Amino acid sequence: MQVAELYKNGWQVELFFKWFKQHLKIKKFWGATENAARIQISSAIITYCLVATIQYDLRSVSYTHLTLPTNRE
């Protein structure tokens, strides 16, 4: 059972790095320390979540209030 758990955990790490590379678009790390890498990864994840939330909100907004008034006589 222990080998299967290690494999499962290793696979989860692989899936995380696949997602990480595809979505966060970090080409290189700016700092050389572990703390610098953690900060950069955290910032990228927060930015990704904010952008995804804004995109979701914009899709669900009704744009009827943005129409220009017409001159009706």
N, C-alpha and C positions, 0 to 999 in steps of 0.2 A: 504494500500500500504506500509506503514511503516514496518509492521510485515514481509511482504514478502521480503523487502530489507534487514532487519536484518537477516532473515534466509539465504538469498543468500550470504551475507557477511560472516556469520558464516560458511557456507558450504565451501566458498573459503579458509577460514582459516584452516578448516579440511583437505582440499585437499593439501594445502601447507605443513602441518605437515606430511601428509602421504608421499608426495614426499620427504620431508626433511629426514624422517627416512629411507626411502628406498635407497636414493641415496647418501646422505652425510655421512652416517655411523658415526655420532657423538654419542658416547656411554655415555659420561658425559661431563659436562662443567668444564673447568680448573679453571675458576675464579668464584667469588661469586657476582660480581657486574653486573649490566646491561651492562655496557660498555665492560666488558670482554666477555660476551655472544655475544654481537653484533660483536665484533672483531672476535671471533671464528667462528660464522656463516658466516660472510663476507669472511673470509679466506677459509672456506670450499666451499662456492659457487664459489669463484674465482678459486680455485684448480679444482673443478668439471668442470667448463667451459674450463679451459686450457687443461685438460686431454681429454675432449670430442672433442675439436678442433684439438688436435694432432692426436687423433684416426681417425677423419674424414679425415684429411690431409694425413695420412699414407695410408688410403684405396684408395685415388685417385691418389697416386704417381705411376708413371710408373717405374718399377724396371729394365728396359732394360739397363739403364746406369750403373747398378751395376754388370753386368755379367763380369766374368773374361775373359781376353783375351786368345785366344787359340794359340798354336804354329802351324802356318801353313807354310808349306814349298813350 
